[in-house]
């Protein structure tokens, strides 16, 4: 067993205001994505407008945050929030869904591209290759917070998380950091200049993310308010399988419609 580092979730606190590692991870992820997208636009000499990056990220961040919160409410704890509707807005209590955030970002991005008459597939491919940075850093934030830990195991690298009781568990946040962050980013970044049809990189992201997340869910503790569905599968696996299937559908659609 490996000793859990037990890092304080707060970097610094000044009175009632605290700067937390989890929030910092998201800021770094957004900043990295922003600069890498600008780098790609400059390298490929794309004419998307002077303020394109700044404008679309204002849409994407809002869509991500709203989608992530509503996704958690709908996918993971709807009966509770039906009975306590005002707590939908209590985001400081936690509860964000990646799949909801993805849906919110897609909706926001499509609305932006339609408004300014920009090719949404091209924009999606530019941005999606940078998304694993924020995803991976977010999982590091989960690890520091000691949340979203794994299932009980006797693996030699198991850790005891304070919120998970006295038994050693899989550090599943680190598995996700590696697969959904490092591996996924490396794969997409290597493929981005291969001349694929627009939309292909986005489909590859959905397929790989869905596959990686589905696999890691076998090691991750299910959400306590849901547990296992049908006795053996988690809500995360259902949503991840749908994500991967949607990725395959996009791949097939773009192959049929783009010449």
N, C-alpha and C positions, 0 to 999 in steps of 0.2 A: 504494500500500500504506500502511496505517495502522500506526503503532508499537503493538505490544501493551504495555499499561501495566505488566505484570510486577509486580503487587501481591503482597506476601508473603501466603500463605494464613493465616499466624498473626497475630492482632491483638496478642497479648502472650503471653509465656512466662515462667512462674515455676518454675524447676527443671524437673522432668519434666512439668509440667502446662502445656498450651497452650490458649489460647482462639482458635478458628479462625473465619474469616469464614463458612465453610460452615455450621457449627453455629449461629452467631449468626443466619444467615438463616432457618434453620428455627425458632428460638425466636421471632423476630419474626413469622414467618408464623403460628405457632400462637397467639401473643398477639393478633394482629390478628383472626384468625378468631374467637377466644374473645369478644372485646369486640364484634365486629360481630354475632355470633349473639345475644348478650345484648341488644344494641340492637334487633334485629328482634323478639325475644320481647316486650320492653317496649313497642315501638311497636304491635305487633299484639295486645297484651294477651292473650297465650297463657298458659294455665294448665298449665304443664309441671312444676311443682314447684320448690321453693326451691333445691335443689342440683342441678337437672337439668344445667346446663351443665358444672359441675365434674365431675359423675359421668360423663357421656357422653364427655367429652374424655379421661378416664383410659382408657376402653375404646378410643377411636379412636386415640390415640397408640400404645398397645401394639399394636393391630391393624396400624397403618401400619408400624411398625418391623419387626415380625415378617414381615408380608406382603412388604415391600420387600426384605428380605434373602432370604427363601425364593423370592420371585419371580425374583431375580437368579440364585440357585443353579439353579432349575429351567429358566428360560427361556433363560439366557445361557451357562451353563457347567456343565451337569449332569455330563458325563463326567468333568471334572476333580474335582468334589466327590464323586463316587462313589468315586474313587480316593483322595481326601483328605478323609474325612468330618469330621474334627475342625476343618478350616478353614472349615466352614460357620459356626462361631462367631467367626471372626476378622474381625469387622466393621470393625476399625481398618484393615484392608488395603483397604477400599473394596468397592463392589459392592452397589448398591441399585437396585431396579427400581420405576419409578413404577407400572406396571401391577400388579405384585405388591402394592405398598402400597395401591393402590385396592381390590383384592380383599380384602386384610386389613382395611381400614377398613370396607368394606361388611359383611363377616361380623361384625365386632365391633359395628357399629351395629345390625344386625338382632338380634343376641343381646341387646343392651342393651334395645332397644325391646320385644322379646318378654318379657323378664324383668319390665319395669315396665309392660307393657301400654300402650305409647305408639304412636301412628300413625307407623310407620317412614317412610312417604312424606313426611309433613309435616316430620319431623326431617331427612330427607335434603335436602329443598329448602332448609331453613334454613341448613344447613352448607355445602352444595355451592357456593352463590354466593360463599362466602369462600375456597374452596379455591385459586382461581387466584393468590391473594396468595402463599401458600407455594410454589406451583409456580414462579411467576415469580422469587421471591427465591432459590429453590434453583438456578435456572439462572444467576443472577448469581454464586452461590457456585461453580458449575461453571466459570464464566468466570474468576473470580479464581484458582481452582486450576489453570487451564490444561488442563482435562480435557474430554472429550466434545466436542472441537473438530470443525470441519467438514472437508469434502473440499478437495483442492487446487484453487485457482482463480486466475485473473488479474484478478478484480474489483478495482477501485481501493480498496475498503474491506477487502481481505484482510489477515490478520495472520499472523505467524510465531509459533507456539506452541512453547515449548521441547521439549515432549514429542512434537511432531508432525513433527520433522525440519526441514530448512532451507527447505522450500517454503511459500509463503503459502497460507493456508487460509481458508475461510469461518468467521467468528465465529458459528457456528450456535447457540451458547448464547444469544447476544443476540437472534437471530431467535425462539428459543423464549420468551425473556423477554418479548418484545413480543407475540407471538401468544397463547401459552398463559397469560401473566400479565396484561398490560395489557388487551389486546383482549377476552380471555375474561371477565375480571372486569367490565369496563365493560358488556359485553353482558348478563351475568347480573344485574348490579346494576340495570340499567335495566328488566329484565323481571320482577324479583322481586315487584313490587306490582301486576302487571297482572291478577291474579285468575285465573290458570291453575289447572287441576286439579292436585292434589298429584301429584308425580312428573314433571310436565312439565319443570320446571326441571332436575331431575336428568338427564332424557333429553337436554335441550339441552346440558348440560355435556358429557355423554359424546359426543354427536355432534360438537360443535365441537372439543373437545379431540382426539378421534380424527382429525378432518379436519386440524386444524392440525399435529399431530405427524406424520401421514402425509406432509404436504407438506414439512415441514422436514427430514424424514429424507432427502430427495433431496439435501440440502446437507451432511448430517452424515456423518462418517466412520463406517462400520460397525464394530461390535465386532470386534477383531482375531481373536478365537478362533472367530468365526462367519463373518464376511465376508458375502458376498451369498448369499441363498438362491435357488435356481433361476437363479442368475447375474445377477439384476437387482433383487431385493427384499431388504430387511433384516428382521431379527426385529422391530425397532421398528415397521416398517410393518405387518407381519402383526398384531401385538398392537393397534396403533392402529386398523386396519381393523375388527378384531373389537370394539373398544371402541365405535366409531361405529355398527356394526350392532346391537350390544346396546342402544345408546341409541335407535335407531329402533324396536327391538322393544318397549322399555319404553313409548315414545310410543304405539305402536299398541295395546299391552295396556291402558294407562290410558284411552285413548280408547274402547275397547270395553267396559271394565268399570266405569268411573266415569260416573255420570249427573249 
